[in-house]
Amino acid sequence: MRLGFQSGWHAGGRRAWFAMAVVLAGSGLGCMAVVIDRIVATVNRHAILESEWEEAVGFECLLNGRPLKDVTPGDRRQTLERLIDQELMAEQMRASSFVPATPEEIAGRVRELRQTVAAWKTDDGWRAALAGYGLTEEDVEERTAVQVNLLRYLDLRFRQEIRIDPRRIENYYREQLLPQLRKAGAPEPPLQQVAPTIEQLLVEQRLNELQSQWARTLRLQAEILVR
């Protein structure tokens, strides 16, 4: 599924601080406050801040092993569009009885992430990687929580509705998997052996389709302003 999700669970404090800074700047205490952020989009009057956008870009690059210098303006805009979709979905989560992941679960996911790159397994290597992407450990925890919570919510909402026809599994095996294996000169496992893996792949593809359809529906019902 698409990554880089923006959470409605963790952004409230940052938004409140931004609003307070604006109020102070317009009051007699303005000399004591500095506005350090700006709004780049609003979703049903919920602000997405520039710092959140930058954080999401950095996190996506971290996950994909992509240098920040390679990010294009188009890439950045796509990340902002994902943040908008994720804010819309977060609104639905907040209005439901969904139970978010615990801090312990999130910490476990971060530990799993750190195991994917040898240099990240040491604290010094991990901190160096985060600094290179302009991230803090708290940023990564928040972004990981966004992903875990949204993927879990989407599973609860859509997965039970998905049924994969056995003929689709066989078609994928014959039309996609076998040609790829033959091109690579790899052994050809029997359909029975790989059918569960193919089914899972097709389920994930369908989840992505349902997520995209749902996001489009939510956008039609929302008030969105990109600045």
N, C-alpha and C positions, 0 to 999 in steps of 0.2 A: 504493500500500500504506500500511498504517498507519505513522504516524510516531511519533517520540519513543522510540526503542528504547534499552533499558538494556543495557550491555555487560557480559559476563563478562570481557572482555579488560582493562578498565581499572580496575575497581572493587576489585581485590584489595588495592592499597596502602591505600586509604581504609579498607577493612574491617579490615586489619591494624592500622592506627593506632588505630581505635576499640577493638579488642580490647586493645591495649597500654594504652590509657588506662584501661580498666576494671580491668585487672590492677594497674596502679600505684595506682589509687584505693583498692584494697583492701589495699595493702601499706603498709609503713612510708614509702614514697615518695609516698603519696597527696597530700600537701600540695604536691607539685611538679607534679601533673597535673590537668588539668581536662577532664571529659568534655564535649565540645562537640557531640555528635551523639546521636541515639537511633535504635533500630531500629524501623521501621514495619511490616515484614513479613519473614518468612523463607520461603525457597523451597528445600526439601530442605536445610535448615540453612544456606543461604547468606543472609546478611543484606542487606536493602535498607534503606538509611539515609534518614533524613528529609532530609538534605542532597541526596542523589541524587534524591529525589522532587521537591524544590523546583527543582533544576537541570533536571529533565525538564519540569516545568511551564513554566519560563521559556523553555526551548529550543523547545518546541512553540508557544508564543506568538510567539516571534521568527520562526519559519518561517511562521506564519499571519498575521503582522502584527496580532496581537491584543493590546490592552493587558492587562497583568497584573490591573488592577483589575476587568476584566470576567469573570475566571475565577470560576466558581461552585464550591461544595463538590462538586457532582456532577461537574464537569469534572475537578477534582483527583482524585476517586476513580477516574474513568476512566483518568487518566494512571497511577495506581498499578496498576490492573489490567493496563495495557499493560506496565509494568515487570515485573510478575510473569510475564506471557507471555514477555517477552523474556529473562528470566533462565532460564526453562525451555528456550528455544531455544538460548541461549548454552551451556547444559550439553551439548546435543547437538553443537554446533559444537566444543566443547573435546574431546569424545570421538571426533571424526572426524579425518580427514586434511585438513580444510579449511585453506587458506592465506589468512590475513587480508590485507587491503589494506595496502600500504606507507605509511609516513608521507608520501611524496611524493604518492601518490594522494589521501590525505586532505586534504593541503594544497591540492591542485588543486580538490577539491570545495568546500572553504571559499572559495577564490577565486571559484568559480562562484556560490556563494551571495551573496557580496558584490556581484556584478555585477547582482543582481536589484533592488536599490534604489539610487537615485542617491546618496543620502547615505552609504551604506555603502562607496562606492568610495574614500573618503578614510580614512586611518587614524583621524583625530579623529572623524569621523562614525561609523565602525565601533565604536570604543571607547565612544562615547556611547550607541550603541544597545545594546551589551552591558550597560553599566552600568544602563540602564533596565530590563533584564530580570534583573538580578542574576547575570549570567554573566561569566565570564572567557574569554579566547581559548582557554585550555586546555579549558574546559568545552565550548566549541563544537567543538573538534577531537575530543574524546572522543565527544560525541554524534553527530557526523558519522561517525566511525569505526563506531559502533554500527549506524547505518543502512546504511552501505555494506556492511559485513560481513554483516549479516543478510539484506539484499536479495540479495546475491550467493549466499549459502548457500541461500536459498529458490529462487533460479533454478536452481542446480545440482540441488537435490533434486526440484523439481516441474516445471520448464518443459518438459523433454523429454517428459513424459507428456501434455502438453496438446495436443489436436487440436481445431481449430475446424471444424465442419461448414460448408461453403459456404452451406447453407441458412440457418444462423444469421446469417451475414453479410448475406445478402439480406433476411432478416426485420428485422434491426436497421436496415438502410438504409431500408426501406419504412415500418416501424412507428414508428421513433424519429427517425432523422436527417431524413428528408424533412418530416415534420410540423413539426419545430423550425425548419427552414430556411424553410418556407412562412410560419410564424407571424412570423418575423423579416423576411420580404420579401427573403430572400437568394437568390442564384442556386442552382440545383439541379444539382450536378455528377453525371455519370453514375456508376453503381455501380462500374464498372471503375476509375475514378479514385480513389475513396475506399475501395475494398475493403481495401487493406493497412492503412490507418489503423483501420478498423473491426475488422479481425482482431486488431490489436495491443491495442485497447481490450478486446476480449472475452478475450484471453489474460490481461491484467492483472486483469480481474474474476475469472477462474477462479483465478488465483494467490492473490488475496485470500481466496477461498472455501476453497482448500486450506490456506492458512495458518491460518485460523480453525478449521477442522476439526482440524488437527494440534495447535493450541494446546489445544483442548478435550480431546483424547486425552492430551496430556502432563499436563494438570491432573488428570485422573482417576488418573494413576499417581504423582502427586507428593504431598509433604507440604507444605502451604501454611498459614501462620499469619499473619493480618493483625492487628496489635496496635491 
